[in-house]
């Protein structure tokens, strides 16, 4: 069997080439974006925007999927963030305020859908992508805001895949996903597995339940294990949420036991931001398991609880902790 040719090492500082697009060109050409007649749904949406005190600047089909979108100016008081989003970052809002004020322009329209209850006089449009920009414009005293109005209301539930204005950490993503799941369970109690795109990762649902109980839970430390054992469930969302909360209870019990082990290590004089990661690595039954089969959640957490109960801090050496890696013990990870 011949040896594989060794790859030529890339020079330090060399720019990595981007892959060329594969296959034929797709989507619409620039001259086709307004070539078709508007659908009744789009015409009706234009009328709603006008009756709400807004102005439709144009209607066009977006160039990739060819779906209709309105570019409109909306009264800012009628727009709000979807209720299941992460909390605002005051630092990010202030940064946006400064940038918008400095350049004297608002150039990045938010995405909105019309609220399902247009009779509501306070909120007529939800934005799944624009929470911070909306808050910044309000702080600057703006009376209107530019928006891409999407006819399909379900777009409001696709927060994680749409949100590009500020990178999510695990805590923020988990909070958004669990709030979205609870909202969807009230609106349309479909199967959890039918919302894979909206929820992104099944572990975020369980972590979200943990964060609802303990806002400073170290979700990032447990995510590697959860990714190995979690799957989307073929259960109604209402029932799946019950299972997620039961799993969160087990996880919080494990976290309390791990915290005791970390405290014992600190009492012996160990000081490292990786102590929790070190303990979790030592009690992780999947650490050396390279199989692709997903182990059961309950059995895995039970093994970890049994292992942490037997964790003997007297046998831990400083060099073992020094060699450990992983994320710091950071509740905001």
Secondary structure, DSSP 4 states (H G I P E B T S, - for coil): -PPPPPPPPPPTTPPPPPPPPPSS--S--GGGTT-SPPPHHHHHHHHHHHHTT-EEEEEEE-TTT--EEEEEEEEGGGEEE-TTSPPP-HHHHHHHHHHHHHHT----PEEEEE-S-TT-SS--EEEEE-HHHHHHHHHTT-SEEEEEEES-GGGGG-HHHH--SS---HHHHHHHHHHHHHHHHHH---BGGGGHHHH--HHHHHHHHHHHH-TT--HHHHHHHHHHH----SSBHHHHHHHHHHHHHHHHHHHHHHHHHHHHHHHTT---TTHHHHHHHHH-TTTT---SSPPPHHHHHHHHHHHHHT--GGG--HHHHHH--S--S-TT-
